[in-house]
Amino acid sequence: MTEPGHIELERSVASIWAGRRHREDYGDLDALTESILRDGLLQPITITPDGMLICGARRLAAIRQLGWKTVNVWVRSGISTTLGLLLAEQDDNLLHKPLTRTEEATLYAELKALMVEDAAGRQEASRFTSNQENPRSHGAAAVAAPQKGDTRQQAALMVTGRNAYTSLERINDLQRLAADPAETEDVRQRAQEELDRIDAGGSITGARHRIRAAQALAELDTLAGDPAQPAGIRDTAAAGAARLRELEHTARPADLERLAELAVERAKTATKKRPAQLAKARLHAVEEPAREFLPVRSFVYLWDELSTWSERYDPDMIGPALSDEQWSMFENAVAATIAFLDAARVARNARRDTA
């Protein structure tokens, strides 16, 4: 395996240059210069073979302020051509067309990895620094304490000019799913479709909800098709998967994700009957219809999901829009809910009276 870079001694400070993407406001450099004077430069600045700065803008500014002529550097090879162009940008027209959101996310991930590598080196170097180890030489392999600030934020600002790392991280998640052979083919394909939709201007948040629902759907399909699972779990999973497929093109993404999570929870907590019990239940299905009750936890999940349902629909639109069959189903569900409420209240009050 080829090494990604090499240490270079006595690099001319004047030969190191930075593009416009590096910040120019370095803040107060006094503490950093004092640290370098005291301990030397503990971690070399990271540059490309032609001297372009990758990591260490504040360190470079500090040693220039100190008047150093040469410095040890880490020469990092293997960065992508596009990232090289981005970091080398001297004017707004160097990249001849704007980057797409997914291209930005790819560069962000690459640059963040380089920054994490640089920060890890600084932290490791600072662990072994003592007052006795004080090279002071302008060419010494030294480095100051790790630069403050979130690596994600720094990488996002350099790539996009905005503190947009949350969106970039979410796109990276989708990119990993699209390339992960451990995921089902359907999940990988859906992840790629969401990436294409984002490049076309689609919502990143909506994509996140939909891909999570797709992952839950894949889990339901796995449970439904697993002969090692009890029949109750397989049946509940199959029913949940079928219902999700009916809703996936009409439900809001956030609602679809919550429904998918609930469907998985229902399937996993379905009554786990043994084969002998299932056979007995089928034999007595007419005279003794078996009722399988879900646990209290599943009930809580259900009503947590439904707690704000009336705020998400317009009755003036729903009333005329439902067919007679749909309206009847709705009325029956409400009537059954009220009857359940009355029965549950009686049981609750009875328990209080006997407590």
Contacts in CASP RR format, 6 or more apart in sequence:
PFRMAT RR
TARGET T0000
AUTHOR 0000-0000-0000
METHOD contacts of the structure
MODEL  1
MTEPGHIELERSVASIWAGRRHREDYGDLDALTESILRDGLLQPITITPD
GMLICGARRLAAIRQLGWKTVNVWVRSGISTTLGLLLAEQDDNLLHKPLT
RTEEATLYAELKALMVEDAAGRQEASRFTSNQENPRSHGAAAVAAPQKGD
TRQQAALMVTGRNAYTSLERINDLQRLAADPAETEDVRQRAQEELDRIDA
GGSITGARHRIRAAQALAELDTLAGDPAQPAGIRDTAAAGAARLRELEHT
ARPADLERLAELAVERAKTATKKRPAQLAKARLHAVEEPAREFLPVRSFV
YLWDELSTWSERYDPDMIGPALSDEQWSMFENAVAATIAFLDAARVARNA
RRDTA
4 76 0 8 1.000
4 77 0 8 1.000
4 78 0 8 1.000
5 74 0 8 1.000
5 75 0 8 1.000
5 76 0 8 1.000
5 77 0 8 1.000
5 78 0 8 1.000
6 74 0 8 1.000
6 75 0 8 1.000
7 44 0 8 1.000
7 72 0 8 1.000
7 73 0 8 1.000
7 74 0 8 1.000
7 75 0 8 1.000
7 141 0 8 1.000
8 72 0 8 1.000
8 73 0 8 1.000
8 74 0 8 1.000
8 75 0 8 1.000
9 72 0 8 1.000
9 139 0 8 1.000
9 141 0 8 1.000
10 70 0 8 1.000
10 71 0 8 1.000
10 72 0 8 1.000
10 139 0 8 1.000
11 47 0 8 1.000
11 51 0 8 1.000
11 70 0 8 1.000
11 71 0 8 1.000
11 72 0 8 1.000
11 73 0 8 1.000
12 69 0 8 1.000
12 70 0 8 1.000
13 60 0 8 1.000
13 63 0 8 1.000
13 64 0 8 1.000
13 67 0 8 1.000
13 68 0 8 1.000
13 69 0 8 1.000
13 70 0 8 1.000
13 71 0 8 1.000
14 69 0 8 1.000
15 51 0 8 1.000
16 45 0 8 1.000
16 47 0 8 1.000
16 51 0 8 1.000
16 53 0 8 1.000
16 60 0 8 1.000
16 71 0 8 1.000
16 73 0 8 1.000
17 51 0 8 1.000
17 52 0 8 1.000
17 53 0 8 1.000
18 52 0 8 1.000
18 53 0 8 1.000
18 57 0 8 1.000
18 60 0 8 1.000
19 52 0 8 1.000
19 53 0 8 1.000
19 87 0 8 1.000
19 88 0 8 1.000
19 89 0 8 1.000
19 90 0 8 1.000
20 89 0 8 1.000
20 90 0 8 1.000
20 91 0 8 1.000
21 86 0 8 1.000
21 87 0 8 1.000
21 89 0 8 1.000
21 158 0 8 1.000
21 159 0 8 1.000
22 53 0 8 1.000
22 57 0 8 1.000
22 87 0 8 1.000
22 158 0 8 1.000
23 57 0 8 1.000
23 157 0 8 1.000
23 158 0 8 1.000
26 57 0 8 1.000
26 58 0 8 1.000
26 61 0 8 1.000
27 58 0 8 1.000
29 58 0 8 1.000
29 61 0 8 1.000
29 62 0 8 1.000
29 65 0 8 1.000
32 58 0 8 1.000
32 59 0 8 1.000
32 62 0 8 1.000
32 144 0 8 1.000
32 145 0 8 1.000
33 62 0 8 1.000
33 65 0 8 1.000
33 66 0 8 1.000
35 144 0 8 1.000
35 145 0 8 1.000
36 59 0 8 1.000
36 62 0 8 1.000
36 63 0 8 1.000
36 66 0 8 1.000
36 142 0 8 1.000
36 143 0 8 1.000
36 144 0 8 1.000
37 66 0 8 1.000
37 136 0 8 1.000
38 134 0 8 1.000
39 129 0 8 1.000
39 133 0 8 1.000
39 134 0 8 1.000
39 142 0 8 1.000
39 144 0 8 1.000
40 134 0 8 1.000
40 135 0 8 1.000
40 136 0 8 1.000
40 140 0 8 1.000
40 142 0 8 1.000
40 143 0 8 1.000
40 144 0 8 1.000
41 59 0 8 1.000
41 63 0 8 1.000
41 71 0 8 1.000
41 72 0 8 1.000
41 140 0 8 1.000
41 141 0 8 1.000
41 142 0 8 1.000
41 143 0 8 1.000
41 144 0 8 1.000
42 122 0 8 1.000
42 125 0 8 1.000
42 126 0 8 1.000
42 129 0 8 1.000
42 142 0 8 1.000
42 143 0 8 1.000
42 144 0 8 1.000
42 145 0 8 1.000
43 59 0 8 1.000
43 74 0 8 1.000
43 118 0 8 1.000
43 121 0 8 1.000
43 122 0 8 1.000
43 125 0 8 1.000
43 142 0 8 1.000
43 143 0 8 1.000
43 144 0 8 1.000
44 71 0 8 1.000
44 72 0 8 1.000
44 73 0 8 1.000
44 74 0 8 1.000
44 141 0 8 1.000
44 143 0 8 1.000
45 53 0 8 1.000
45 55 0 8 1.000
45 56 0 8 1.000
45 59 0 8 1.000
45 60 0 8 1.000
45 71 0 8 1.000
45 73 0 8 1.000
45 74 0 8 1.000
46 53 0 8 1.000
46 54 0 8 1.000
46 55 0 8 1.000
46 56 0 8 1.000
46 73 0 8 1.000
46 74 0 8 1.000
46 76 0 8 1.000
46 114 0 8 1.000
46 117 0 8 1.000
46 118 0 8 1.000
47 53 0 8 1.000
47 54 0 8 1.000
47 73 0 8 1.000
47 74 0 8 1.000
47 75 0 8 1.000
47 76 0 8 1.000
48 54 0 8 1.000
48 75 0 8 1.000
48 76 0 8 1.000
48 77 0 8 1.000
48 79 0 8 1.000
48 84 0 8 1.000
49 75 0 8 1.000
49 77 0 8 1.000
51 73 0 8 1.000
51 75 0 8 1.000
52 84 0 8 1.000
52 87 0 8 1.000
52 88 0 8 1.000
53 60 0 8 1.000
53 87 0 8 1.000
54 76 0 8 1.000
54 79 0 8 1.000
54 87 0 8 1.000
54 114 0 8 1.000
54 118 0 8 1.000
55 114 0 8 1.000
55 115 0 8 1.000
55 118 0 8 1.000
56 118 0 8 1.000
56 147 0 8 1.000
58 147 0 8 1.000
59 143 0 8 1.000
59 144 0 8 1.000
59 147 0 8 1.000
62 144 0 8 1.000
63 71 0 8 1.000
63 138 0 8 1.000
67 138 0 8 1.000
68 138 0 8 1.000
68 139 0 8 1.000
69 138 0 8 1.000
70 138 0 8 1.000
70 139 0 8 1.000
71 138 0 8 1.000
71 139 0 8 1.000
72 139 0 8 1.000
72 140 0 8 1.000
72 141 0 8 1.000
72 142 0 8 1.000
74 118 0 8 1.000
76 114 0 8 1.000
79 110 0 8 1.000
79 114 0 8 1.000
80 107 0 8 1.000
80 110 0 8 1.000
82 95 0 8 1.000
82 103 0 8 1.000
82 107 0 8 1.000
83 107 0 8 1.000
83 110 0 8 1.000
83 111 0 8 1.000
85 94 0 8 1.000
85 95 0 8 1.000
86 95 0 8 1.000
86 107 0 8 1.000
86 158 0 8 1.000
86 159 0 8 1.000
87 111 0 8 1.000
87 158 0 8 1.000
88 94 0 8 1.000
89 95 0 8 1.000
99 107 0 8 1.000
99 159 0 8 1.000
100 199 0 8 1.000
101 167 0 8 1.000
101 171 0 8 1.000
101 198 0 8 1.000
101 199 0 8 1.000
101 201 0 8 1.000
101 204 0 8 1.000
102 171 0 8 1.000
102 175 0 8 1.000
102 195 0 8 1.000
102 198 0 8 1.000
102 199 0 8 1.000
104 159 0 8 1.000
104 160 0 8 1.000
104 168 0 8 1.000
104 171 0 8 1.000
105 168 0 8 1.000
105 171 0 8 1.000
105 172 0 8 1.000
105 175 0 8 1.000
106 175 0 8 1.000
107 159 0 8 1.000
108 155 0 8 1.000
108 156 0 8 1.000
108 159 0 8 1.000
108 160 0 8 1.000
108 165 0 8 1.000
108 168 0 8 1.000
108 172 0 8 1.000
109 168 0 8 1.000
109 172 0 8 1.000
109 175 0 8 1.000
111 155 0 8 1.000
111 158 0 8 1.000
111 159 0 8 1.000
112 151 0 8 1.000
112 152 0 8 1.000
112 155 0 8 1.000
115 151 0 8 1.000
115 154 0 8 1.000
115 155 0 8 1.000
116 151 0 8 1.000
119 146 0 8 1.000
119 147 0 8 1.000
119 151 0 8 1.000
122 143 0 8 1.000
122 144 0 8 1.000
122 145 0 8 1.000
122 146 0 8 1.000
122 147 0 8 1.000
123 146 0 8 1.000
125 143 0 8 1.000
126 143 0 8 1.000
126 145 0 8 1.000
126 146 0 8 1.000
135 141 0 8 1.000
135 142 0 8 1.000
150 165 0 8 1.000
152 165 0 8 1.000
152 168 0 8 1.000
152 169 0 8 1.000
153 163 0 8 1.000
153 165 0 8 1.000
155 165 0 8 1.000
156 162 0 8 1.000
156 163 0 8 1.000
156 164 0 8 1.000
156 165 0 8 1.000
156 168 0 8 1.000
157 163 0 8 1.000
159 168 0 8 1.000
160 168 0 8 1.000
167 204 0 8 1.000
170 204 0 8 1.000
170 205 0 8 1.000
170 207 0 8 1.000
170 208 0 8 1.000
171 195 0 8 1.000
171 198 0 8 1.000
171 204 0 8 1.000
173 208 0 8 1.000
174 191 0 8 1.000
174 194 0 8 1.000
174 195 0 8 1.000
174 198 0 8 1.000
174 207 0 8 1.000
174 208 0 8 1.000
174 211 0 8 1.000
175 191 0 8 1.000
175 195 0 8 1.000
177 183 0 8 1.000
177 187 0 8 1.000
177 188 0 8 1.000
177 191 0 8 1.000
177 211 0 8 1.000
178 188 0 8 1.000
178 191 0 8 1.000
178 192 0 8 1.000
178 195 0 8 1.000
179 188 0 8 1.000
180 188 0 8 1.000
183 191 0 8 1.000
183 215 0 8 1.000
183 218 0 8 1.000
184 218 0 8 1.000
184 221 0 8 1.000
186 214 0 8 1.000
186 217 0 8 1.000
186 218 0 8 1.000
187 211 0 8 1.000
187 214 0 8 1.000
187 215 0 8 1.000
187 218 0 8 1.000
190 210 0 8 1.000
190 211 0 8 1.000
190 214 0 8 1.000
191 211 0 8 1.000
191 214 0 8 1.000
194 207 0 8 1.000
194 210 0 8 1.000
194 211 0 8 1.000
195 207 0 8 1.000
197 207 0 8 1.000
198 204 0 8 1.000
198 207 0 8 1.000
203 253 0 8 1.000
205 253 0 8 1.000
206 253 0 8 1.000
206 254 0 8 1.000
207 253 0 8 1.000
209 253 0 8 1.000
209 254 0 8 1.000
209 256 0 8 1.000
209 257 0 8 1.000
210 248 0 8 1.000
210 253 0 8 1.000
210 256 0 8 1.000
210 257 0 8 1.000
212 257 0 8 1.000
212 260 0 8 1.000
212 261 0 8 1.000
213 244 0 8 1.000
213 248 0 8 1.000
213 253 0 8 1.000
213 256 0 8 1.000
213 257 0 8 1.000
213 259 0 8 1.000
213 260 0 8 1.000
216 244 0 8 1.000
216 257 0 8 1.000
216 260 0 8 1.000
216 261 0 8 1.000
216 263 0 8 1.000
216 264 0 8 1.000
217 241 0 8 1.000
217 244 0 8 1.000
217 245 0 8 1.000
217 248 0 8 1.000
217 260 0 8 1.000
219 264 0 8 1.000
220 237 0 8 1.000
220 238 0 8 1.000
220 240 0 8 1.000
220 241 0 8 1.000
220 244 0 8 1.000
220 260 0 8 1.000
220 263 0 8 1.000
220 264 0 8 1.000
220 267 0 8 1.000
221 237 0 8 1.000
221 241 0 8 1.000
223 229 0 8 1.000
223 233 0 8 1.000
223 234 0 8 1.000
223 237 0 8 1.000
223 264 0 8 1.000
223 267 0 8 1.000
223 268 0 8 1.000
224 234 0 8 1.000
224 235 0 8 1.000
224 237 0 8 1.000
224 238 0 8 1.000
224 241 0 8 1.000
224 267 0 8 1.000
225 234 0 8 1.000
225 237 0 8 1.000
225 238 0 8 1.000
226 234 0 8 1.000
229 237 0 8 1.000
230 270 0 8 1.000
230 271 0 8 1.000
230 272 0 8 1.000
230 273 0 8 1.000
230 274 0 8 1.000
230 278 0 8 1.000
231 273 0 8 1.000
231 278 0 8 1.000
232 270 0 8 1.000
232 271 0 8 1.000
232 272 0 8 1.000
232 273 0 8 1.000
232 278 0 8 1.000
232 292 0 8 1.000
233 267 0 8 1.000
233 268 0 8 1.000
233 270 0 8 1.000
233 272 0 8 1.000
235 270 0 8 1.000
236 266 0 8 1.000
236 267 0 8 1.000
236 270 0 8 1.000
237 263 0 8 1.000
237 264 0 8 1.000
237 267 0 8 1.000
237 270 0 8 1.000
240 263 0 8 1.000
240 266 0 8 1.000
240 267 0 8 1.000
241 263 0 8 1.000
243 259 0 8 1.000
243 263 0 8 1.000
244 256 0 8 1.000
244 259 0 8 1.000
244 260 0 8 1.000
244 263 0 8 1.000
247 256 0 8 1.000
247 259 0 8 1.000
248 256 0 8 1.000
251 259 0 8 1.000
252 312 0 8 1.000
255 312 0 8 1.000
258 305 0 8 1.000
259 305 0 8 1.000
262 301 0 8 1.000
262 302 0 8 1.000
262 305 0 8 1.000
265 297 0 8 1.000
265 298 0 8 1.000
265 301 0 8 1.000
266 294 0 8 1.000
266 298 0 8 1.000
269 294 0 8 1.000
269 295 0 8 1.000
269 297 0 8 1.000
269 298 0 8 1.000
270 292 0 8 1.000
270 294 0 8 1.000
271 292 0 8 1.000
271 293 0 8 1.000
271 294 0 8 1.000
273 281 0 8 1.000
273 292 0 8 1.000
281 288 0 8 1.000
281 290 0 8 1.000
284 290 0 8 1.000
319 327 0 8 1.000
322 330 0 8 1.000
END
